[in-house]
Amino acid sequence: MAWVTVRVSPGSNRDAVIAAMFDAGVQGVEEVGDALVTHVSGQSVANDVLCAVMAASSDARVETAPLPDVDWSERWKLGIHVQSLGTLSVAPPWLSADLDPATTIVIEPAMAFGTGEHATTRGVIRLLQAVIRPGDRVADLGAGSAVLAIAAAKLGASRVVAIELDHDAIGNAEENVARNNVADRVTVIEGDAAALLPLVAPVDVITANIISSVLLELVPLMERALAPRGRAILSGILSAERDHMLDALHARWRVDAEDEEDAWWSVTVSRR
């Protein structure tokens, strides 16, 4: 079906023109400056809209143009880019062929959070590179796509547990782990981080890219789960929440490093 863009300058009777457009079968109208823009299925429908508009407002002007035939199942991929983050990169499969697999995290965009397109994911990956030591044991809380768990493995962690509550994210996480050839080091577990973290402790590093209210609930569990010299990387925190989070952490944690991008703040902390 050929779609047509209809652009209307409504003239002196804007409300009547909008009503006429809907009466002619238009499903929605976008206001672009003074113009009214819609898309209709075929030139005959566009002609019906034109006639209805002119009947409603004689000084209106209508322009029509074919809408380009776009395969939206592929077009959306243009919005995904390779993210270069220090020694690591995050890329979708269709952009990863020429990249070094040892330092590239290949993530298939799906329902699970964590493609590298969000500032909180990028913040953790940047901070993680100064934290992971060869052989570290890691727990990734709210793992989503498992991007952070995979990053930890590629940086030298020997055992990573990726904990995710959302059942719909588990399949994508497991596929990403296999795609990155780290299944010997990364295990994806479905369940509540509060219940599972004590069972996988002690760990040397915890990553948690979760909203700040949930982070604050988990912080006491993180403190008990960390091995000596262990560190946690917290993200999902708005920059506007930084002071509140620092106040909540001050008594028992010290800040080792911070990362800020756009409106988001990430932090590496260790126990006092």
C-alpha positions as CSV (number, residue, x, y, z in Angstrom):
1,M,0.0,0.0,0.0
2,A,1.4,3.4,-1.0
3,W,1.1,6.0,1.7
4,V,0.8,9.7,1.1
5,T,1.8,12.6,3.3
6,V,-0.8,15.4,3.4
7,R,0.3,18.8,4.6
8,V,-2.4,21.4,5.3
9,S,-2.2,25.1,5.9
10,P,-5.6,25.5,7.4
11,G,-6.2,29.2,6.7
12,S,-8.8,31.1,8.7
13,N,-10.8,28.2,10.1
14,R,-8.3,25.9,11.7
15,D,-10.8,24.0,14.0
16,A,-13.2,23.3,11.2
17,V,-10.3,22.0,9.0
18,I,-9.1,19.6,11.8
19,A,-12.6,18.3,12.2
20,A,-13.0,17.9,8.4
21,M,-9.8,15.9,8.2
22,F,-10.9,13.4,10.8
23,D,-14.3,13.2,9.1
24,A,-12.5,12.3,5.9
25,G,-10.8,9.3,7.6
26,V,-7.6,10.7,9.0
27,Q,-6.5,8.8,12.1
28,G,-4.2,11.4,13.5
29,V,-2.8,14.9,12.9
30,E,0.6,16.3,13.8
31,E,0.9,20.1,14.3
32,V,4.1,21.2,12.7
33,G,4.3,25.0,13.2
34,D,1.2,26.4,11.6
35,A,0.7,23.3,9.4
36,L,-1.3,20.2,10.0
37,V,0.4,17.0,8.8
38,T,-1.0,13.5,8.4
39,H,-0.3,10.3,6.5
40,V,-3.1,8.4,4.6
41,S,-3.2,5.1,2.7
42,G,-3.3,6.1,-0.9
43,Q,-3.9,9.0,-3.2
44,S,-7.7,8.6,-3.3
45,V,-7.9,9.0,0.5
46,A,-5.6,12.0,0.1
47,N,-7.9,13.5,-2.4
48,D,-10.9,13.0,-0.1
49,V,-9.0,14.9,2.6
50,L,-8.2,17.7,0.2
51,C,-11.8,18.1,-0.8
52,A,-13.0,18.0,2.9
53,V,-10.4,20.6,3.9
54,M,-11.3,23.0,1.0
55,A,-15.0,22.7,1.9
56,A,-14.2,23.6,5.5
57,S,-11.9,26.6,4.7
58,S,-11.7,28.1,1.3
59,D,-8.4,29.8,2.0
60,A,-6.7,26.6,3.1
61,R,-3.8,25.1,1.1
62,V,-3.2,21.4,0.8
63,E,0.0,19.7,-0.4
64,T,0.4,15.9,-1.0
65,A,3.5,13.8,-1.6
66,P,4.2,10.1,-1.7
67,L,5.7,8.8,1.6
68,P,9.0,6.9,0.9
69,D,8.7,3.1,1.1
70,V,10.7,2.3,4.2
71,D,11.4,-1.1,5.7
72,W,10.9,-0.1,9.4
73,S,12.0,-3.5,10.5
74,E,15.5,-2.5,9.3
75,R,15.3,1.3,9.5
76,W,15.4,1.3,13.3
77,K,18.9,-0.1,13.3
78,L,20.2,3.2,12.1
79,G,19.6,4.6,15.6
80,I,22.0,2.1,17.1
81,H,25.7,2.9,17.1
82,V,29.1,1.4,18.3
83,Q,29.8,2.8,21.7
84,S,33.6,3.2,22.4
85,L,34.1,3.3,26.1
86,G,37.8,3.2,27.1
87,T,39.3,-0.2,26.3
88,L,35.9,-1.7,25.5
89,S,33.2,-1.2,22.9
90,V,29.6,-2.1,22.8
91,A,28.1,-2.9,19.4
92,P,25.1,-4.6,17.8
93,P,25.8,-7.7,15.8
94,W,25.5,-6.0,12.4
95,L,28.3,-3.5,13.3
96,S,30.7,-5.8,15.1
97,A,32.3,-7.7,12.2
98,D,35.4,-5.5,12.0
99,L,35.9,-5.0,15.7
100,D,38.2,-7.0,18.1
101,P,36.1,-9.6,19.8
102,A,38.3,-9.5,22.8
103,T,37.3,-6.0,23.6
104,T,33.9,-5.8,22.0
105,I,30.6,-6.5,23.8
106,V,28.1,-7.6,21.1
107,I,24.6,-7.0,22.3
108,E,21.4,-7.9,20.3
109,P,19.0,-5.1,21.0
110,A,15.8,-6.5,22.4
111,M,13.3,-5.9,25.3
112,A,16.1,-6.2,27.9
113,F,17.8,-2.9,29.0
114,G,21.4,-2.4,28.2
115,T,22.5,-1.9,24.6
116,G,25.1,0.7,25.4
117,E,22.8,3.5,24.1
118,H,22.0,4.8,27.6
119,A,24.3,6.9,29.7
120,T,24.0,4.8,32.8
121,T,25.3,1.7,31.0
122,R,28.2,3.6,29.6
123,G,29.0,5.1,33.0
124,V,29.3,1.7,34.6
125,I,31.5,0.3,31.8
126,R,33.9,3.3,32.1
127,L,34.1,2.9,35.9
128,L,34.4,-0.9,35.7
129,Q,37.7,-0.7,33.8
130,A,39.5,0.7,36.9
131,V,37.9,-1.8,39.2
132,I,38.1,-5.3,37.8
133,R,41.2,-7.3,38.7
134,P,42.1,-10.6,37.1
135,G,40.2,-13.4,38.8
136,D,37.6,-11.3,40.4
137,R,34.1,-12.7,41.4
138,V,31.3,-10.3,40.3
139,A,27.6,-10.0,40.9
140,D,25.6,-7.9,38.4
141,L,22.3,-6.9,39.9
142,G,19.5,-6.1,37.5
143,A,21.5,-7.5,34.7
144,G,19.1,-6.8,31.8
145,S,20.9,-7.7,28.6
146,A,23.9,-8.9,30.6
147,V,26.0,-6.2,29.0
148,L,27.8,-5.3,32.3
149,A,28.3,-9.0,33.2
150,I,29.9,-9.6,29.8
151,A,32.1,-6.5,30.3
152,A,33.3,-7.8,33.6
153,A,34.2,-11.1,32.1
154,K,36.1,-9.5,29.2
155,L,38.0,-7.3,31.7
156,G,39.3,-10.5,33.5
157,A,36.7,-11.5,36.0
158,S,36.7,-15.3,36.5
159,R,33.1,-15.7,37.7
160,V,30.2,-13.4,37.1
161,V,26.6,-14.0,38.2
162,A,24.1,-11.9,36.3
163,I,20.9,-11.6,38.3
164,E,17.7,-10.4,36.6
165,L,14.1,-10.4,37.9
166,D,12.4,-9.8,34.6
167,H,11.6,-13.2,33.0
168,D,11.4,-11.6,29.5
169,A,15.0,-10.4,29.7
170,I,16.5,-13.8,30.6
171,G,16.5,-15.2,27.1
172,N,18.2,-12.1,25.6
173,A,20.8,-12.1,28.4
174,E,21.7,-15.8,27.8
175,E,21.9,-15.3,24.1
176,N,24.3,-12.3,24.6
177,V,26.5,-14.3,27.0
178,A,26.8,-17.1,24.4
179,R,27.3,-14.6,21.5
180,N,30.3,-13.1,23.4
181,N,31.8,-16.5,24.3
182,V,31.8,-15.9,28.0
183,A,29.4,-18.6,29.1
184,D,32.2,-20.4,30.9
185,R,32.4,-17.3,33.2
186,V,29.0,-15.7,33.2
187,T,25.9,-17.3,34.6
188,V,22.5,-15.7,34.2
189,I,20.0,-16.3,37.1
190,E,16.4,-15.3,37.2
191,G,15.3,-13.9,40.5
192,D,15.2,-11.1,43.1
193,A,18.6,-9.6,43.8
194,A,17.8,-9.2,47.4
195,A,17.2,-12.9,47.8
196,L,20.0,-14.1,45.5
197,L,22.9,-11.8,46.4
198,P,23.6,-13.4,49.8
199,L,23.6,-16.8,48.1
200,V,26.4,-15.9,45.6
201,A,28.5,-14.0,48.2
202,P,31.3,-13.3,48.8
203,V,32.1,-11.3,45.6
204,D,34.8,-8.8,44.8
205,V,32.7,-6.5,42.7
206,I,29.0,-5.6,42.5
207,T,27.5,-3.7,39.6
208,A,24.0,-2.4,40.0
209,N,22.4,-0.2,37.3
210,I,19.0,0.2,39.0
211,I,16.8,3.1,40.0
212,S,18.1,4.9,43.1
213,S,15.3,3.9,45.5
214,V,16.0,0.2,44.8
215,L,19.8,0.8,45.1
216,L,19.3,2.2,48.6
217,E,17.3,-0.9,49.7
218,L,20.1,-3.1,48.4
219,V,23.1,-1.2,49.8
220,P,23.1,-3.0,53.2
221,L,23.1,-6.4,51.4
222,M,25.9,-5.3,49.1
223,E,28.0,-4.3,52.2
224,R,27.6,-7.8,53.6
225,A,28.2,-9.5,50.2
226,L,31.5,-7.8,49.3
227,A,34.8,-9.5,50.1
228,P,37.6,-7.5,51.7
229,R,38.7,-4.7,49.4
230,G,35.6,-5.3,47.4
231,R,33.9,-2.4,45.5
232,A,30.5,-1.6,44.1
233,I,29.5,0.4,41.1
234,L,26.1,2.0,41.4
235,S,24.2,3.6,38.5
236,G,20.7,4.5,37.4
237,I,21.0,7.7,39.6
238,L,20.0,11.1,38.3
239,S,22.7,13.8,38.8
240,A,20.0,15.7,40.8
241,E,20.0,12.8,43.2
242,R,23.8,12.7,43.7
243,D,23.8,14.6,47.0
244,H,21.0,12.6,48.5
245,M,22.8,9.4,47.5
246,L,26.1,10.6,49.0
247,D,24.4,11.4,52.2
248,A,22.9,7.9,52.4
249,L,26.3,6.3,51.7
250,H,28.5,8.5,53.8
251,A,28.5,6.7,57.1
252,R,29.7,3.3,55.8
253,W,31.0,3.9,52.3
254,R,33.7,6.0,50.6
255,V,33.6,7.3,47.1
256,D,36.4,6.0,44.9
257,A,35.4,7.4,41.5
258,E,32.5,9.1,39.8
259,D,31.2,9.3,36.2
260,E,28.6,11.8,34.9
261,E,27.0,12.0,31.5
262,D,23.9,13.9,30.5
263,A,21.5,13.8,33.5
264,W,23.0,10.6,35.0
265,W,25.5,9.9,37.7
266,S,27.4,6.7,38.4
267,V,29.8,6.0,41.3
268,T,32.3,3.5,42.5
269,V,32.2,3.0,46.3
270,S,34.0,0.8,48.8
271,R,33.4,0.1,52.5
272,R,35.0,2.3,55.1
